[in-house]
Amino acid sequence: MATAVDPAWLPPQVWRPLGRRRVAVRGSGPLVETVRAEVTDACGRFGGEVVREEPYDLLLELRADAAPDELGDEGFACARDDGPTTVTASGQHGLLHGLFHVVRLGERAFSGRWERRVHRPAVALRVLDHWDNVAVHPVMGQVERGYAGGSLFWREGSARGDTGRLRAYARLLAACGINAITVNNVNVHTVEARLLTDRVAEVAEIADAVRPYGVRVHLAVSFASPVVLGGLDTADPLDEGVRRWWAEAAERVYAAIPDFGGFVVKADSEGRPGPFGYGRSHADGAGALAAALAPYGGTVRWRAFVYDHRQDWRDRSTDRARAAYDHFAPLDGRFAGDTVLQVKHGPMDFQVREPVSPVLGALPRTRLAVEFQATQEYTGQQRHVCWLGPMWSEVLRFRLGDESVGDLADAFAAVSNVGDDPHWTGHPLAQANLYTFGRLAWQPDADPAAVLEEWIALTFPAAPERLADGLRAVLAGSWRTYEKYTAPLGVGFMVQPGHHYGPSVDGYEYSPWGTYHFADRDGVGVDRSVATGTGYAGQYPKPWSRLYESPRTCPDELLLFFHHVPYGHVLHSGKTVIQHIYDTRFEGVEEVEEARRVWAGLADLVDPAWHARVSERYEEQLRSAREWRDQLNSYFLRKSGVPDARGRRIH
């Protein structure tokens, strides 16, 4: 018999443990009313009762004197002695998070005895950036890099007005710890720029819909807005007229949306206008916007994705990987206090394997946001299963100096993988990436395997062990499976230009985008050493700079990112580079075949629509994995002239 499920986590069944008990909710305010409404609905559904006085099984209490310095606005304390389970918070957001913590615990929330424990997010801002266009873009469509249908917010030039779905979305986000969304593309086109001015009322409608779950709205803005929108003849950030224009724009936004979160800016990047056009620095550019937001407590997130995208492929001294460090490290300490520098977790562009960006350890006097990509642009575009929790966790635990990346961060951002698809993320199993980002943003040192268990339990409540085992089997190792059949040993890309789906080994090799692998008859890889290459390895502190400098010590999985080596170079694994390429391509395909087989065996345990969608995606993943295998193996056989030691057929 199939187990019916809602199209995302938090179906009604997960509320049963709470909903069949006596629950007291104390406190007042809009988010407390959200908590009370959730509890009332659950108790009405499962036979429990919302009570005012003892006896009760669960107390959810907002108390202004409940250790505000310890808990902050979003933290909560949870305890259970011989009596009821208690959740206390000093801020309304904390009580909402405490409610969802109880839901995650399920029956465990009401059994045993445990000491008071404080739960508080590691950073105050945990945001999803939606690359959604108000007007359909002729190349990128309604959602740039969107693989889950259309936009939740916009449809062909206008706001959708679907406040019910937006509220449901905010509920999902609050349940995993995300507290902000950016509702438009960082590539701000003319129509989208007007959201800052004459179309701000549409943004206010979105803010009204998501506010009951503690989610704040941000906007991506164009650096050229004073010219494009204000009719000024300059966007020079040091010009008093420009600064006044930004201040007036911010005042109007906050009049419409009092809890507006702030701006995100892509400037001097891939053709976007920026301060370089006026001989100013990025600190100058960010400063003008930060000054405008400062009276309201808003934040400017200034993206560090700045590089030369008109590179001469013949010039091996120019290195896209170096660019963010070269541009921003000299500016440490010069960014205004309300600015957060948003840095991609790797130096290139969300590849399946990259080193951690050295920028994250190079600006100790600058607030930093670590940017991830939940939308699977380079990891299968939500047509392939690729759970990214283990990769993100490796980044967050990576130590640059005395601190981990998770400790260095002041905020976490991810490019959203959500659209108007009935399953939210196109591929139903890609929901695990959205949930995992939220939980790791709340607690960067969390065990991703434990987070996956949460997602399984919240999405398939009371799942039989065979279903839970099957979901673990197809998700847990899926990132490394994807890596096995795509670009090897950290070299990156090798994708079809433009849309970035499917293999094209030389697709970007002679392009201006700076994404090269330099394969020739003698070897493959990019020399980024200090001694003989671009010097990128020297941007890291020790011991990483020393480790990456030599192919003898460089980790296998990053070898081709840092070094150009012969095909016969022996890895730490004992295999040659060329044999590793052959073996892992075959292994990746075999692992996809096995995952497809496992999923097929779960048909009697999963909602038919869910199962059919995932099955269809597995067929495409297997076709694509075989294509990757055959194209890469054939390419490198022809380049190297070295046959497969195991004698397998290579086309």
N, C-alpha and C positions, 0 to 999 in steps of 0.2 A: 504494500500500500504506500502511495507517495506521501511524503511529508509536505504539507502546504506551507509555503513561506511567503512573507512579504518580499518586495523586490530589494530590500536592503536590511541592514541591522535594525534592531528595535521592533520586530513584529510584536503583536499583542502578547504572544505566549511568554516572552521574556519578562513580562511584568507580573506573572503569576505569583512568584514567591512574595513580592511586596503586596500585591493586590488581594491576597487572601488573609491579610493581617489587619490589626488595628493600628492605625498610623495617625500621629499628631503632627501638624505643621504649624509652627509658631513664627510670627513675624509679619511684616507688611512691606509692600513695594511691588512693582511690576513683575520682577523675576520670581518673587515669592508666590505671586499669583500663578505664574507658570508652573511652579512646583506643585502648588495646591491642585491645580487643574489636572496635572499628570497623575497625581496620587488619587484624586477623586475618580478619574476615569478607570484607573487600574482596579480600585476597590469595587467600583460598580460592576466591573466586568467579571471579577473573580470572587466576589462574596465577602470582601473585607469591609472595613468601616473607617471613615475619617472621623476622628474623635478630638475633643478639646482637652480632656483631662485623662489622668491615669484611670485604669490600666491601659497601656499601649505596648505594642511590640517594637515600634520604631518611632523615634522622635527626631524630626527635622526642625532645627531651631536656628533662627537668625537672632544673634545677640550682639549688640553694639559693643558690649564689654568682653566679648569672647576672644581675648588675646589678639587685637587687631594688628599689633606689630608682628606677631608670629604668623598669622594667617593671611594678612593682606586682604584685598578685595575678592580674590578668586580662590583662596585656600579654604580648607575645612578640616575639622578634626572628627575622627570616627572612633568610637569605643563601644565595648560591650562587656558588661559584668554579669552578675547573676540575674539582672533584670533586662530591660529593653536595650536594643541597639540605639545609640545616639549619634547624630550628626549635628555638629554645631559649626556656625560660620559667623564671621563678623561683617561680611559683605554679601549682597544678594547673589552675585555671580558664584560665590563659594557655595552657597546653599544649593544652587542648581547643579554644580559639579558634584556635590556630595550626593544628591539624589541619583545621578547616573552612576556613581561609584557603587551605591547599594544595588542598583539594577545589574551591574556587571558581576557583583558577588553572588547574586542569586540566593539560593538557600543558605549558602555559607554566611550571609549577612545576619542570619538569625539562629546560628548555632555556635556552641563553644563560648569561650571567654577570651577576650583579647584586650590588651592595654590600649590606652589612647594613642592614636597615631595621627600625625599631621600630614596632610596631602596638599602640596602647593606647587603650582607650575614653575618650571625652571626659568621661564622668561615670560614677560607680560604680553608680548605680541606673537600670536601664532596664526598666520594668515595664509589664505589661498588666493592666488592671483589668477583670475579668469582672463584668458586671452580672447575675450568675446568682442566682436564688432557689432556696433549698433546697426550699421548698414552692411549688407553682404559685400565682402571684398571680392574683387574679380578674380583673385588668385587664391587667397586663403579662406574665402567663404565666410560664413557667419561666425565660426569659431576657429581662430588660427591654431593649428596643431590640435584640433579637436577631433576626437575619435569616438564621440558618444552622442552623435546627433547635433541638434541646434543648441542655441543658447537658452539658459534658464531665464535670462533677463530681457533679451531683445529678439525681435523678429522683423527682419526686412525694414529696418529704419525706425522702428517704434518699440516702446516698452511692451512686453507681453502682457503685463497686468495679472499674471497667474499667481496671486498672493498665497493661495493655499499650498501650491507646490513649493514656493519659496519658504514658507513657514516650515513645511516638512523637511526641506533641505537644511534650514538652520537648526532644526531639532537633531538631525543626524550629526551635524558638525559639533554642536554642543556636547553630544554624547561621547565624542572622542577627544574633545579638548580644544577644538579650533574656535577662535573667538573673533575672526575678522575675515572679510572677503574684499577683493578688488573686483569691481564689476565690469571693467573694460580692459581692452588690450593695451599692453605697454607700447605697442606700435600705434600711437594715437593718430588717427586720420582726422580729416576735417569735421566729419559729422560727430565723431566721438569727442573731439575737443570741446564741443558745445555743451557737453554734460556739466562742465564747470560753470557755465553761465546761464543761458536762457533755457537749458533743459535740465537744470538741477532738480526741478520738481519731480522728474521721473526717477532720479536717484533717491530722492526722499521717500518715494513710494516703496522702493526696494528696502530702504533702511527701516521703514515702519514694519514691513513684513518679517524681517529677521530679528528685530530688536527684542521680541519676547523671549528669545533664547540666548540673549547676551552677545549677539554677533553684531559687530560694527562694520560699517561700510567705508571703503577707501576708493579713491579714484586714481587711475593713471592719467597723467596730464602731460601735455606737450610743453617742452621748454620754450617753444616759440609762441605760446599762447598770447602774450602781450601784443604780438604782431598779428597773428591769425585771428584773434578774437577782439582785441582791444584797439586795433587800428593804429598802434604805435609804429614808429619807423625803426625800432630796435627792440631786442630782447636782452640787451646787455645787463647782466645781473647787478652791476654796480651803478646803473643809471637810476636816479631817484624816481623818475616817472615810472620805470619798470617796477621798482620795488613797491611803489604806491599802488600800481595796478594789481600786483599779486595780493597785497594787503586787502584791497577792496574786494577782490574775488573771494578770498578766504572768508571775509566777513559775511558775504552773501551766502556762501555755502553753509556756514554755521548757523545762520539765521533760519535756513531751511532744515538743517540736520544738526541739532545741537550736540549729538554724540559722534559726529563725523570723525573718522580715524586719521585721515591724512592723505598724502599724495605718494605715488610711486612714479619714478621718472627714469626713462631710458633716454640718454642724451649722448651725442657724439658717438653713436653706435649704429652701425649698419644703415647709415643714411639719415638717422634721426638728428635734428638740430640740437646744438648744445653750446656751452660756453666757449669752446675752442674758436667758434666763429667770431668771437669778440676779443680774442686774446686773453681770456680769463680761464681760471682753473675750475676743476669740478667742485672744489670747496667753495669757490665764489658762487658758482651756479646754485649749489644746494643751499647756500646761506640765504639767498634772496627768498627762496620758498620757505625755509625754516623760520625766517623772521616773520613772514606772513601768518604762519600757523601757530607761532609761539603763544600769543594771547589766549589761545583756546586749548592748548595742550596737545595739538596735533603733531604728527610725525611725518617727516620726509624720508622715504626710502629711496636712496639714490643708487641705481644699479651700477655695478663695477664692470659690466660686460662691455668693455671698450677695447677695440682692437682694429687693426688695419684689415679691412675686407677687400682691399684692392692690392693684394700682395703679388709680387712677381714670383711665380713658382720656380724660376731658375735661381733665385736668391736664397741660399740655405742659411744665411745669417739672420734673416727675419723670422721670428717665431711667434705665432699667435699665442702660444701658451704663456709667453713672458709678459704679454701686454698689460693685464690687469695690475700686476705687481709694479711694473715700470711706471704706469700712470698714477697709481694711488698710494703706494708706500711712501713716496716723498711728501704726501699731504697729511700724514698722520698728525693729529692734534689740531688741524686747521678746520675741521668740520664743526659746524654749530651743534650745540648740545641736543637739539631736536632732530638731528639728522642721523639716520642709520644707513651705513654703507651696505648694500645688499650684494653679496658675493656668491657666485655659483660655487657649488661644493668642489668642483674640479676646475682646472684651468682652461678647458676647452668648451664643451657644450653637451653636458649630460650624457656622455657616452656610457656604454655598458661597463667599462672599466677605465678609470682615470686615477691618477694620484690626487690626493687632497690638495686643494689650492693653497699655495704658500701665502697668499694674501691674508688668509685667516689668522696667521700668526705674526703678521708684519705690521699691524697697526694697533699697538696696545692702548693708545689714547683715543681711539675711534670706536664708536658703537657699531657693531656688526650684526647683520642678518645673514644667516646661511640659507641659500636658495637651493631647493631641490626641484625635481621635475616629476610630479606624479603622473601627468599625461605622458604616455610612453612613446615620445617622438622617435627616439633611437633604440627603444627596447621592445619593439613589436607592435606599437600603435594600437594596443588593446585588441589586436587580432591574435596575439600570442599571450600565453600565460607567462608573466614575468613579475613575480612578487619581489619588490625592491627593498623590503625591510632589512634583510641582512646587509645589503650595500650601504643603506643609509646609516645603519648602526655602526658599521666599520668606520665611516666618515666621522660620526659623532664621537666615537671613542678614540680616534686618532689624536695623538698628543703632539702638539707643536710647542716645544719648550716644556714648561712645567704643567701646562693645562691641556685638557682635551678640547676638541672643537666644540663639543657640547657645553663646556664650561666657559669658553671664550665668547659664545654667541649672546647677543642681547635680544635677538628675535629669530624666528624661523619662518620661512616662506616656502611655498610650493606652488608650482604651476598646476592648476586644477585639471583633473581628468574627468570632470562631470559635465554632462549635457542633458538635453531633454529626453534622452533615451529612456524607455520604461525601466531599464535596469540601472539607470543613473550613469554608469560608466561604460556602456557599450558591451564590453565583455563582463559578465557578472562577477567573475573572479577578480577583476581589476578593482572592485570595491575594497579588497583587502589592502591595496596601496593607499587609498584615501584614508581608511581607518588607521592604518599603521603610521602614516605621517602625523596625524593628530595626536596619537598616543606618545610617539617619540618626541614630538615638539613639547608636550607636557613634561615628559621625563626622558631626557636624552640617553640616559644609561639603562633604560628598560631593556629587558631581554626581548628581542623581536619575536622569538619563538613563543614566548608567553603572550605577546600581543596578538599573534596569529590565533592562538587558542581562544583569546577573548572574542576575536571577530567570528570565529567558527561558532562559538557558543551563543553569541548574540544574534547571529544570522540564521542559525539552524538550532533553535532551542530544543532541548531534549533529543538531539540527534543521536541515533544509535551509533555505537562505537565504530561500526564498519564505515559509516558515512564520515565521521570525524577522522578516522585513519586515512580514508581516501582523499579527503581534502588536504590533509597534511602532506600526503605523498605527492600530490600534483603541484602543491604550492611551495613547499619548503625549499626545494632545490632548484626552483624554476629559473632564478636569476643566473645561476651558474650554468644551467642547461642552455639558456639563451646565449650566454657568452661562448659556450663551446662551439656553436655552429655559426657564429658571426665573427666579427673582427678579432684576430688573435692577439694575445699577449700585450694588451693595452694599446695597440696601435690606433684603434678607433676608426670611425666612419666606414669607408668601403660600401656606402649606401648609394642608392639612386639619387641623383641631384634633385633639388627642389622639394619633392615630397618626402624623401628620406626613408622610403619603405623598400625593402628588398635589396639584394646584393648588386653592386656595381663596383668592382674592386678599384678600377681607375676612374670612377665617376667624378671625383673631385681632384684627381691627381695633378691635373694641369690647369686648375682653376685659380681665381684670385682669392679664394676663401681661406687659404692657409691650413688645409687639412690633409697633409700629405703622409704617405707611407714610404716613399722612396724605394720601392722594390725594384731591383735590377737583377742581372744574372748572378751577381755575387752575394747578395744579401738583401735584408729588409729592415726597416726601422728608421727612426729619426734620432740623430746624434744631438742630444741636449746636454751633454757633459760640459763642464767648464774648460777642460783641457783641449778638446778638439771640436766642440760643437757650439750650440747657441748660448750656452751658459745658464740655461734655465735651472739645471740641478742646483746651482749655487744660490738660488733664491730661498732655499730651505735652510733652516737652522740645523746644526749638528744634533743628532747623528745622521739625520736624513740626507743632508747634502753629501756626506761621505758615502752613505749607503748607495745612493742613486748614481753617484759619479762613475762607478766602475761596473761593467757588465759582469764582473766576477761576483759582485755583492748585490747587485740590483735584484729585487724579487722577480721571479719568473713572470708573474702576471702583469708586470709593468715593463718588462725588458724592452719591448719594441717602442714604447713611448719614450724611453730615455736613450736608446742606443740603436745604431745600425750595425747588425751583426751578420756573419755568414750563415747560410742555411745549415751548415754543419756544426754551428755553435751548440755546445752541450749545456742544457739547462740544469738547474739544481735537481730537477726530477730525474735526471739521468738520460732523458731523451734529447735528441737534436731538435732544433727549432722546426725543421721541415717535417720531422716525424710527429712532433707535437701538433702541428697544423693538421696533418692528415688524420691522426688518431682522434683529436677532439671534434673535428667535423663529423666523423662517423658516430662518435659517442653521442653527440648532441642529437642527431636524428634518432638514434635508438632510444634515447631518453624521452623524446617527444612521443614516439610510438608507444612506449610503455605508459606514459601519462594518459594518452588517449584511451588505451585499453582499460586503465583503472577507472577513468571517468565513465566509460561505457558501462562498467559493472555497477555503477551507482544509480542507474536509471530508475530502479524501484524505490529509491529513497529520497528523490529530489523532485520538486515541482516540475511538471513536464515542460513548461515554457523555459524555465531555467536550464534544464538539462539539454533541451534542443539548441538553445543559443550557444551554450558552451561547446556542445558537440560540433556544431557548425564551425565555430572558431578553431577547434582542434584540427579539423580537416584542413583549414587554411594554414594553420601553423605548421602542420606536417609537410604540406606542399612547399611552403616557403623554406623550411629547414632543409629539405632536400635540395632546393635550388641553391641555397647558401653553400651547402656541402659541395655540390658538384661544381659550382662556379669557382669557389676559392681553391679547392683541391686541384682543379684543372689549371687554373691560373698559376699556382705556385709550382706545379709539376713542370709546366712549360717554361717558367722563369728559371727554375733551379736545375732542371734536368735530372733531379734525384727521384727515383721511383719509390713508391710506398714499400717499406720493408716487409709488410705483411701481404703484399701481392694483391690487394683489393682493387677492384675496377675503379679507375679514375677516368672520366670521360675526356 
